[in-house]
Amino acid sequence: MDIEDQKYQRLSQLFNRLPNGIILYKVLCNETDMPWDFRGIYANLKSEDIFGLPVDRILNSNLSELDADFRLLLEHCRLAANNRQSISFSWERNYAAYNGFSAAARWIDVHIELLDEDLFCSFTDATTYKQAELEAHRNAAALQFVLDSTQSGVILYRPVYDGKKHITDFEMLASNQEASGAFLSDQFVQTFLPDGNRSELYPIFKEVVETGRFRRFERHFQWQETEVWYEVTASRTYEKSNASNLLRLTFIDITKRKKAEQEKFKNLILLQQTEDLANAGSWEFNRTTGIHTWSPGMYRLFGLTPGTEVTPDIYTSLAIEEDRDIANRIVNQMRHGMQAFEEVLTVKVGDSKKIIKVKGEAVNMEKDVTVCSLGVDLDITQLIETQNRITRIADNLQAVLNSSPAFIGMLKAIHHPGDHAEIVDFELVVGNQKLAEFYNMPLPQLVGMRVSNLAGKLWQEKTVNNMRSVYLSRETMYIEYQIISENGEDQWLAVSITRQQEGVILTGLDITTLKHGQEQWLQQLEQSDTNLKSLDELKEYLKQRGELLRATSHDLRGNFGAIASLASLLMMSSSDEDRAKMLGMLQSTITQTTKMLTDLLNYARLESGKEARNIGIFNASEVLTNLGESIRPFASERNLDVRINENPEITVEGDELNVLRIAQNLLLNAIKYTESGFVELSWGFGETKEFWWFRVKDSGPGFPEAFVKEWDQHKNGQLASSPVRNAENELPDPNISWTPLHGEGIGLRIVRQLGQLLGANIVLKSSPGAGSEFTVTLPAKY
């Protein structure tokens, strides 16, 4: 299809949308070379309705060959062609029934213009208005009825002439119901025709009446609290009774369309703002003209001055050497591609590099003809860097998990599709090598499996129920049970389940050696003459040693929770500074978890009867500050404020890991039971600097008076009134009764045990409704 054909089709489409009939006639001359007849060479679809004839007949017939009704049109065409002037007239025709129109008389406003050597004729169906004029001549009420039958607002004005036949004003003659209110009639007159010729529209109306050419324009009205837009058409009509022309104004309410346009404009502004926020830009490449258009966001993305002329080859010129082939593919897709495409390449922008994602597609305006490519570019540099960091962190975390002596699995809850509150199963999302060995399956194959398929080596059909119970109650579950190993031997497992965000964490240890040791000791003791009291004490001691295993898994829950929360914050961080801070805290928490998992191995070997106390120099201020920052995500989930009262740096000699464990358990315990308010962490030296202290305070419900009293009695019976600097690096003496206090949780039990190990003095101040305060005092040097 050549350019001329394209223009013809476009003009045809345009004319076919017009409400007027359009016919272009070729002038046919007689033997004296005078215009005598006319043959149609183009007619739009509307002309078929107005003429009451098929378009084919209009185009394939001379005007003189049509019915006698067309003689008036023929005479006016001859007059216009001979005199070479424009002519306008009203044409009354009697129509036969055609194409849904009943047989009736219709009126057509005709305007004829000489266009080069052809005649351009415009036909407007004026039947309604002509009928209205006739009815007005017969009966004013009938005129009103006809006007009211029109859905658009219509107002008729009669020109006012002076003695020289000049139009000096307009007076309203009639209006229909759509225009009869104070808004369109009175308000229009007052707004646009306040004093006749002083109105900006007065020259337009005068021109319409004098020339017969219609005018169309838009006007905005503010009526009380309502905004309305109208498309106003001014045209001339004829009043036969007074043999004078009238001004006809037709109003179409275009408020919805204008508001839609405003909304579209807002969306364009929003798109530009979105580009700014998302470091993105949009582009268009016109394949016909070769013009490459960029949005402002593209210029910002590539660091170019807005308005700089660009071509698709800019990708090739800015791409790094390794991505030059990718750039060439992008350019080729923009120029010739027929499908949607997406590429990622690195470009040089100034002294830096950016990773850009380019998405585009071909746009077909006509069948089999692609005229342009449209697309967007997105700066994903920070996203890629963050993903790489998270991948490294995930690798580090996997290494930490794999170094654990326990098998560890993190499982997400699977909700019922129809009821989100119902948990139907759990799916393994993260596991360590020990878990793979436990199930004798490769870890990649294990990840993604449902617990219902893994329950055989746990608690059979009770497995999902146990995990569901922990998920809903948030209470840790600890179970010791016996299974038959792969080689047919008895095997004892100690497994704990803890709630973590949208799932649970499963940890387990092989305690077969510990169980066998306990059984041997009990058998030896029962065979001896040792009295019953010694036997009961030993049983209690073995029970306490088993409790240590469960207590350590409680610590791990806190650290894995910190890792998960910090990873979530890392994904939401928007600045490099925030990401760096989260990464540092995450790395620190992973390191702490590694130490605790190593510690768990020591507890699994309790038959040695020793727990090493690792003394070294450490910065207590830094350790406690990092701990306070790492528990902020937990506190934020409960809308609690974490207060860290930082004092001058304190460097002391002591067991850094176990100090961290005491502080962590006190903080997590405070967050768990505090519904609103704050959790506070502070520290400092004692008066002589021989001792140092740290304090955890909260605004929680507090402890009952009986518990505080029992804590003091137990402390005074077990711990010195001040820290003991020469305490041995041993676990508590098995002869000492470690009966749990009434209402004491696992966290506080860990605190008491580790306090004795470190020779600490732990003071509790609390009362119901007044919060709690734990002060831990330790030697500054051992």
Secondary structure as GFF3:
##gff-version 3
##sequence-region A 1 782
A	DSSP	alpha_helix	3	16	.	.	.	ID=ss1
A	DSSP	beta_strand	21	29	.	.	.	ID=ss2
A	DSSP	beta_strand	35	43	.	.	.	ID=ss3
A	DSSP	alpha_helix	45	51	.	.	.	ID=ss4
A	DSSP	alpha_helix	55	59	.	.	.	ID=ss5
A	DSSP	three_ten_helix	63	65	.	.	.	ID=ss6
A	DSSP	three_ten_helix	68	70	.	.	.	ID=ss7
A	DSSP	alpha_helix	71	83	.	.	.	ID=ss8
A	DSSP	beta_strand	87	95	.	.	.	ID=ss9
A	DSSP	beta_strand	104	115	.	.	.	ID=ss10
A	DSSP	beta_strand	118	125	.	.	.	ID=ss11
A	DSSP	alpha_helix	127	138	.	.	.	ID=ss12
A	DSSP	alpha_helix	140	148	.	.	.	ID=ss13
A	DSSP	beta_strand	153	161	.	.	.	ID=ss14
A	DSSP	beta_strand	167	175	.	.	.	ID=ss15
A	DSSP	three_ten_helix	177	179	.	.	.	ID=ss16
A	DSSP	pi_helix	182	186	.	.	.	ID=ss17
A	DSSP	alpha_helix	187	192	.	.	.	ID=ss18
A	DSSP	three_ten_helix	196	198	.	.	.	ID=ss19
A	DSSP	alpha_helix	202	211	.	.	.	ID=ss20
A	DSSP	beta_strand	215	223	.	.	.	ID=ss21
A	DSSP	beta_strand	226	239	.	.	.	ID=ss22
A	DSSP	beta_strand	244	253	.	.	.	ID=ss23
A	DSSP	alpha_helix	255	278	.	.	.	ID=ss24
A	DSSP	beta_strand	280	286	.	.	.	ID=ss25
A	DSSP	beta_strand	292	294	.	.	.	ID=ss26
A	DSSP	alpha_helix	296	302	.	.	.	ID=ss27
A	DSSP	alpha_helix	314	318	.	.	.	ID=ss28
A	DSSP	three_ten_helix	321	323	.	.	.	ID=ss29
A	DSSP	alpha_helix	324	336	.	.	.	ID=ss30
A	DSSP	beta_strand	341	349	.	.	.	ID=ss31
A	DSSP	beta_strand	352	366	.	.	.	ID=ss32
A	DSSP	beta_strand	369	379	.	.	.	ID=ss33
A	DSSP	alpha_helix	381	402	.	.	.	ID=ss34
A	DSSP	beta_strand	407	416	.	.	.	ID=ss35
A	DSSP	beta_strand	419	431	.	.	.	ID=ss36
A	DSSP	alpha_helix	433	439	.	.	.	ID=ss37
A	DSSP	alpha_helix	443	446	.	.	.	ID=ss38
A	DSSP	three_ten_helix	451	453	.	.	.	ID=ss39
A	DSSP	three_ten_helix	455	457	.	.	.	ID=ss40
A	DSSP	alpha_helix	462	473	.	.	.	ID=ss41
A	DSSP	beta_strand	477	484	.	.	.	ID=ss42
A	DSSP	beta_strand	490	500	.	.	.	ID=ss43
A	DSSP	beta_strand	503	510	.	.	.	ID=ss44
A	DSSP	alpha_helix	512	527	.	.	.	ID=ss45
A	DSSP	alpha_helix	532	572	.	.	.	ID=ss46
A	DSSP	alpha_helix	576	603	.	.	.	ID=ss47
A	DSSP	three_ten_helix	606	608	.	.	.	ID=ss48
A	DSSP	beta_strand	616	619	.	.	.	ID=ss49
A	DSSP	alpha_helix	620	630	.	.	.	ID=ss50
A	DSSP	alpha_helix	632	637	.	.	.	ID=ss51
A	DSSP	beta_strand	640	645	.	.	.	ID=ss52
A	DSSP	beta_strand	651	654	.	.	.	ID=ss53
A	DSSP	alpha_helix	656	673	.	.	.	ID=ss54
A	DSSP	beta_strand	677	685	.	.	.	ID=ss55
A	DSSP	beta_strand	691	698	.	.	.	ID=ss56
A	DSSP	alpha_helix	705	718	.	.	.	ID=ss57
A	DSSP	alpha_helix	746	758	.	.	.	ID=ss58
A	DSSP	beta_strand	761	766	.	.	.	ID=ss59
A	DSSP	beta_strand	772	779	.	.	.	ID=ss60
###
